[in-house]
Amino acid sequence: MLTKYELKMPHAVYSGEDALGRIPEIFATNGVKRLVVFTDKGIEGAGLLEFPMAKVRETGVETVILDDLPAEPSYIEAQKLVDQCKQCGADFIMAVGGGSVMDTAKLASILMTDEYGIKELLDEPGRAKKCMKTLMIPTTAGTGSEATPNAIVAVPEKQLKVGIVNTEMIADYVILDAVMIKKLPRKIAAATGVDALAHAIECFTSNKANPFSDLFALQALDMILNNIERACDDPEAMDAKNTMLLASFYAGVAITASGTTAVHALSYPLGGKYHIAHGV
C-alpha cells in the first residue's frame, strides 16, 4: 500500500429525491448566463433530457444543446463537439448522459483554447487547465465518469481506446437523481452496473490502493452486490436505483484515488477493435 495518497472530488454532489431541483441554485451561485448542454440523441429520444431541462427553463438561462455524439466517440468526433462548444459563447457546461457524453463535456471544459486539442492531450494530458465549470448528470449507474479526472476516447488508427487523465477535468458539480435511470434498459443497467463493480474490485486490489480508495471501493462493492439485481429487474425499485447511482459515484471516487488495474487495461483494445460494450 502507498505511504502517500490524496483524494480529489467534485466541489459539490447532490443526491436523493428531486436532486435535479438544485439546478437553479447551482446556476445562481455561478452567475450562469449562457449554458451549453452535452448529451446525445438517445438520451433525447428517451425523454430523459426533459427532466433537467425543465429545471433549466425555470432559470431563464440561454441554452445551446450539443447532441451529435456517437456512443463510442473517437477523439476526432469528440473534438468536433468541443469545437462547437468553443463557438457557442457559453460560460457553464452541463452534461446529461453516460460515460461518453460526460467525458466529452469534461474535455470541453479544459479545451476552450486553440493552443492544443484532444489529439495533443493524448500525449500530454497534463498540459490542460480548466476553462469552464461543469455539472455532470449521469444517466447510467456505472461509468463513474462524474467523479473521475478521466476521459476515454477511441483512437481508430491504433484500434484502441485511450484514457486522458487530468485532475482539472474533475466535475465542479454532480447531481445523482434516480429518475434519470428509472427506465434504463435492463441490458444497459446490468453492463454499466458490472462496470462499477469492476471499478470497486480493481481499486481495492490495486498496488496503488490506499485508505481513501479502500473506503469508497468497499462501500461501493457492498452497495452494488446488494442492489444491482433489483435495480436491473424492478422498474419501480427507486431506492435500489438511487443506491446504484451512489455506488457508481463512490467507485468513481475510488478510481480517482487509486486507479483501476489490468482488467480495465484489457477492455481498451477489446472496445477499440471489437466495439464490445465497456461493462461487458
Secondary structure, 3 states (H helix, E strand, C coil): CCCCCCCCCCCEEEECCCHHHHHHHHHHHHCCCEEEEECCHHHHHCCCCHHHHHHHHHHCCEEEEECCCCCCCEHHHHHHHHHHHHHCCCCEEEEEECHHHHHHHHHHHCCCCCCCCHHHHHHCHHHCCCCCCEEEEECCCCCCCCCCCEEEEEEHHHCEEEEEECHHHCCCEEEECHHHCCCCCHHHHHHHHHHHHHHHHHHHHCCCCCHHHHHHHHHHHHHHHCCHHHHHHCCCCHHHHHHHHHHHHHHHHHHHHCCCCHHHHHHHHHHHHHCCCCCC
